[in-house]
Amino acid sequence: MRFSPSIFAQLLEAIDRRSFQAIVDRHAGDAYDKSFSSWDHLVALIYAQFSAVASLRALEAGWNANAQHHYHLGSDRLLRSTLSDANRRRPVAVFAETFSLVAGKLDRKRRREGKEMLQLIDSTPIPLGKLCDWAKSNGRIRGMKLHVVYDPKADCPRILDITDANVNDAQIGRTVTIEDGATYVFDKGYCHYGWWTAIAKAGATFVTRPKSNMGLASVAERPVAQARGDGFLILEDCEVRFASKGDSKLAIPLRRLHLKRDQGETITLLTNDLDRSAVEIGQLYKGRWQIELLFRWIKQHLKIRKFLGYNDNAIRLQIFAAMIAYALLRIAARIRHITLPILRFTDLVIQCLFQRKSIAAIDKPPPVNPSRPKPTTNQNQMAFFYA
């Protein structure tokens, strides 16, 4: 009988095992847990994401109950104490580079299609509460921050870092590799004049919101050919410069736009893009909402609200495992040409995780058993009817 891999096994096919092992060897990922390899660890935490288990005991019971699938997944049975030790000691860099490995497959498709590079940059808090007394507070929450660069056209998130909650966003934003011709959209939390200058010098553009205490003086008004955008109205478009006399001056041209949203709120945008129309600039910043939807989707459908361990290392590993699971879903949907909404596709994956069927037919009923053909009626056979 022809072997058919499970839905879970088909999702994991996107992780190249040789490249993964190279990452493990580079960071000595199996140095302290030889009986429980990094691959076993990764598969177990990805399974925890899809099965939404709430504890190590539940993960151990659920995983071991499906022992018939372990061989084809390249994994084995799970012990709760072994997983707890691995969560505490395994290098986070193993999972971080694995996410970069799988996310790169989504990113390569965008480059191959030659699409315009749009990068949304933002962060989202991850509250840890009182159970993690070691976590730092930013005055509002005690926990961590997940910093992400997101390409909305390729649906490709790239993690910059997982930091303490009190780390400034601009500090992490400066670590972004700037690409020529790309457009970076971020909010006022990423205000750093040196970084803005580096973006302009690299041949890229940015769209952001200025802080309220930023002094800007108008240099020249720009005509607005089209004032009405999708959900907003352009009130003003002008070139500006910094009004201060200190070192805060920027040697790059800047442009300020005033927009009035249909809901009544007026916002100010600042950019170094002098070529796009005012409506296009406004539309770019409006598209920043897509990264907020990404954060909402991750928190609602992946397990980063409750954790399987309460030390710093375990939490970071689980967050990276959640992002790897997210990327695997996107890759499978793209390669198999899944037309279902991603939410529906995720629900079906969770329900059919260990079913042996093609992931492309995940929403189809199982085929009829060919060993039991349906009875057929011979059209030439005489039929008898009794009154």
C-alpha positions in Angstrom: 0.0 0.0 0.0 1.3 3.4 -0.9 2.5 5.4 2.1 0.7 8.8 2.7 2.3 11.2 5.2 0.2 13.0 7.8 -0.8 16.6 7.6 1.7 17.4 10.3 4.5 15.7 8.4 3.6 17.6 5.2 3.9 20.9 7.1 7.3 20.0 8.5 8.6 19.3 4.9 9.3 23.0 4.5 12.2 22.6 7.1 15.3 21.4 5.3 16.8 18.8 7.7 20.3 19.3 6.5 20.2 23.0 6.9 18.6 22.6 10.3 21.3 20.2 11.4 23.9 22.6 10.3 22.3 25.3 12.5 22.3 22.8 15.5 25.9 22.0 15.0 26.9 25.6 14.7 25.3 26.5 18.1 26.0 23.1 19.8 22.3 22.6 20.2 22.6 19.0 21.3 25.5 19.4 23.6 23.5 18.9 26.9 20.5 16.9 25.7 21.8 14.2 23.4 18.8 11.8 24.2 16.4 14.6 23.2 17.6 16.2 20.0 16.9 19.7 18.8 14.7 18.2 16.1 12.7 16.3 18.7 12.4 19.6 20.7 11.3 21.6 17.7 8.7 19.1 16.5 7.3 18.8 20.1 6.9 22.6 20.5 5.3 23.0 17.0 2.9 20.2 17.9 2.1 22.1 21.1 1.2 25.2 19.0 -1.2 23.3 16.9 -2.8 21.2 19.7 -3.0 24.2 22.0 -1.9 22.3 25.1 -1.7 24.2 28.4 0.9 22.3 30.3 3.9 20.0 29.9 1.8 17.1 31.2 -0.8 17.7 28.6 1.9 17.9 25.9 3.5 14.7 27.1 0.1 12.8 27.1 -1.1 14.1 23.8 2.2 13.5 21.9 2.8 10.0 23.3 -0.8 9.0 22.4 0.1 9.4 18.8 3.2 7.2 18.9 2.4 5.5 15.6 3.3 8.7 13.8 6.6 9.4 15.5 8.8 7.3 13.2 7.8 9.1 10.0 8.3 12.4 11.8 11.8 11.5 12.8 10.9 11.9 16.4 10.3 9.7 19.5 8.3 9.6 22.7 8.4 12.5 25.0 9.3 12.8 28.7 8.0 15.9 30.6 11.2 16.3 32.7 13.4 16.0 29.6 11.4 18.7 27.8 11.6 20.9 30.8 15.4 20.6 31.0 15.7 21.3 27.2 13.5 24.4 27.5 15.9 25.7 30.1 19.2 24.9 28.4 18.9 24.7 24.6 20.3 27.7 22.8 17.5 30.1 21.5 19.6 30.8 18.4 18.8 27.3 17.1 15.1 28.1 16.9 15.7 31.8 15.8 17.8 30.7 12.8 15.3 28.0 12.0 12.6 30.6 11.7 14.8 32.7 9.4 15.3 29.5 7.3 11.6 28.9 6.8 10.6 32.5 6.5 13.2 33.0 3.8 11.1 30.7 1.5 8.3 33.1 1.6 10.6 36.0 1.1 12.3 34.4 -1.9 8.9 34.2 -3.7 8.4 37.9 -3.3 11.9 38.7 -4.8 11.3 36.2 -7.7 8.1 38.0 -8.6 9.9 41.4 -8.6 7.4 43.0 -6.3 8.0 46.4 -4.7 9.6 45.9 -1.3 7.3 47.3 1.5 8.4 46.6 5.1 6.2 47.3 8.1 8.1 47.6 11.4 6.4 47.3 14.8 6.5 45.6 18.2 3.8 43.9 20.4 4.0 43.4 24.1 3.9 39.8 25.6 2.7 40.1 29.2 4.1 37.6 31.6 2.5 38.7 34.8 3.6 37.9 38.4 4.7 34.3 37.6 7.8 35.7 36.0 9.2 38.0 38.7 12.5 38.3 36.7 10.7 40.0 33.8 11.2 43.8 33.5 8.4 46.4 33.3 8.0 49.4 31.0 5.5 51.1 33.3 2.5 49.4 31.7 3.2 45.7 31.5 5.8 43.3 32.9 7.0 41.0 30.3 8.7 41.0 26.8 8.4 42.6 23.4 8.2 40.8 20.1 9.8 43.0 17.3 8.8 42.2 13.8 9.5 43.3 10.3 6.6 42.3 8.1 6.1 42.2 4.3 2.3 42.4 3.8 2.5 41.6 0.1 4.4 38.3 0.6 2.7 37.8 4.0 6.2 37.2 5.3 7.1 38.2 8.9 10.7 38.4 10.0 11.6 38.6 13.7 14.1 41.2 14.6 14.4 40.3 18.3 12.6 39.3 21.4 13.5 41.8 24.1 12.5 42.9 27.6 9.5 45.1 27.7 11.5 48.2 28.6 13.7 48.2 25.5 13.1 51.2 23.2 11.7 50.3 19.8 14.1 52.7 18.0 17.1 50.8 19.5 15.9 47.6 17.8 14.8 49.3 14.6 18.4 50.4 14.0 19.5 46.8 13.6 17.3 46.3 10.5 19.2 45.6 7.3 18.3 48.5 5.0 17.6 47.4 1.4 17.9 49.7 -1.6 14.6 50.7 -3.0 12.6 49.4 -0.1 9.9 51.5 1.8 9.8 51.3 5.6 6.6 52.2 7.5 6.7 52.6 11.2 5.1 54.6 14.0 6.5 57.4 16.1 8.2 55.0 18.6 11.0 54.5 16.0 12.1 58.1 16.0 15.9 58.2 15.5 17.4 60.8 13.3 20.6 58.8 12.6 18.6 55.8 11.5 16.4 57.9 9.2 19.5 59.4 7.6 20.9 55.9 7.1 17.7 54.8 5.3 17.9 57.8 3.0 21.6 57.2 2.2 20.9 53.6 1.4 18.4 54.6 -1.4 15.3 53.7 0.6 12.3 55.7 1.9 10.4 55.8 5.1 6.9 56.9 6.2 6.3 57.6 9.9 4.6 60.0 12.3 6.5 62.8 14.0 6.5 63.2 17.7 4.4 66.1 19.1 7.5 68.0 20.3 9.3 67.8 17.0 9.8 71.4 15.6 9.2 71.5 11.8 9.3 74.6 9.6 7.6 74.7 6.2 9.9 75.3 3.3 7.6 74.9 0.2 4.0 73.9 -0.4 3.3 71.0 -2.8 0.2 71.0 -5.0 -2.3 68.2 -4.2 -3.6 66.8 -7.4 -5.9 64.3 -5.7 -7.0 65.0 -2.2 -9.4 62.1 -1.5 -7.9 58.7 -0.5 -9.4 55.5 0.7 -10.8 56.6 4.0 -9.0 59.9 4.4 -8.6 63.4 3.0 -5.3 65.2 2.3 -5.3 68.6 4.0 -1.7 69.7 3.5 1.4 68.5 1.6 4.6 70.5 2.1 8.4 70.2 2.3 9.8 70.9 5.7 13.0 71.2 7.7 13.8 71.0 11.4 13.3 74.4 13.1 15.9 73.7 15.9 19.4 75.1 15.8 21.1 72.2 17.5 22.4 68.8 16.3 19.0 67.5 15.5 19.0 68.8 12.0 18.8 66.3 9.2 20.7 66.7 5.9 17.9 65.0 4.0 14.7 66.5 2.4 11.6 65.8 4.4 8.0 66.1 3.5 5.0 66.6 5.9 1.4 65.6 5.2 -1.7 66.4 7.2 -4.5 63.8 6.7 -8.1 63.9 8.0 -9.6 60.4 8.5 -13.2 59.9 7.7 -13.8 59.1 11.4 -12.8 62.7 12.2 -9.2 62.3 13.5 -6.4 64.3 11.9 -2.9 62.8 11.8 0.5 64.1 10.6 2.9 62.0 8.5 6.6 62.6 7.8 8.5 61.0 4.9 11.6 61.4 2.8 9.7 60.2 -0.3 9.4 63.2 -2.7 8.1 61.1 -5.7 4.9 59.4 -4.6 1.7 61.4 -4.5 0.2 62.4 -1.2 -2.6 59.9 -1.5 -0.1 57.1 -2.1 1.9 58.1 1.0 -1.3 58.2 3.1 -2.2 54.7 1.7 1.2 53.3 2.7 0.7 54.4 6.3 -2.9 53.1 6.4 -1.5 49.7 5.3 0.5 49.6 8.6 -2.7 48.3 10.1 -1.8 44.9 8.5 1.0 44.3 11.0 -1.5 45.0 13.8 -3.8 42.3 12.3 -0.7 40.0 12.2 -0.1 40.4 15.9 -3.8 39.9 16.6 -3.9 36.7 14.5 -0.7 35.3 16.3 -2.1 36.0 19.8 -5.5 34.5 19.0 -4.4 31.4 17.1 -1.0 30.6 18.4 0.1 29.8 21.9 2.0 32.8 23.3 -0.3 33.8 26.1 0.3 30.7 28.3 3.7 29.2 28.5 5.1 25.7 29.0 8.0 27.1 31.1 8.5 30.3 33.1 12.2 30.9 32.6 13.5 33.4 30.0 14.9 30.7 27.7 11.7 28.6 27.7 9.6 31.6 26.8 11.8 32.7 24.0 11.9 29.1 22.5 8.1 28.9 22.6 7.7 32.3 20.9 10.0 31.3 18.1 8.2 27.9 17.8 5.0 29.8 17.4 6.4 31.9 14.6 7.8 28.8 12.9 4.4 27.3 13.0 2.9 30.4 11.5 5.5 30.3 8.6 4.8 26.6 8.0 1.1 27.3 7.6 1.8 30.1 5.1 4.3 28.0 3.1 1.9 25.0 2.9 -1.0 27.2 1.8 1.1 28.8 -0.9 2.8 25.7 -2.3 -0.4 23.6 -2.3 -2.4 26.5 -3.8 -4.9 26.5 -0.9 -7.8 28.8 -1.7 -9.3 28.6 1.8 -9.1 31.6 4.1 -6.0 31.2 6.3 -8.2 31.1 9.4 -10.3 28.2 8.0 -7.1 26.4 6.8 -5.6 26.7 10.3 -8.7 25.3 11.9 -8.7 22.3 9.5 -5.0 21.7 10.2 -5.6 21.6 13.9 -8.5 19.1 13.5 -6.7 16.9 10.9 -3.1 17.1 12.2 -2.4 13.3 12.1 -4.7 12.4 9.3 -3.0 10.7 6.4 -4.3 12.7 3.4 -3.0 15.3 1.0 -2.9 18.8 2.6 -4.3 20.1 -0.7 -7.5 18.1 -0.1 -7.7 19.0 3.6 -11.3 20.3 3.2 -12.4 17.3 1.0 -14.2 14.2 2.4 -12.1 10.9 2.3 -12.3 9.0 -1.0 -14.5 5.9 -1.4 -12.7 2.7 -0.5 -11.7 1.2 -4.0 -11.8 -2.3 -2.6 -15.6 -2.0 -2.2 -16.9 -0.7 -5.6 -20.4 0.7 -5.8 -22.9 -1.7 -7.3 -23.7 -0.8 -10.9 -26.9 -1.5 -12.8 -26.7 -3.2 -16.1 -28.9 -1.4 -18.6 -29.4 -4.5 -20.7 -30.6 -6.7 -17.8 -34.3 -7.5 -17.7 -36.1 -6.2 -14.7 -39.1 -7.8 -13.1 -41.8 -5.8 -11.4 -44.5 -7.3 -9.2 -47.8 -5.7 -8.8 
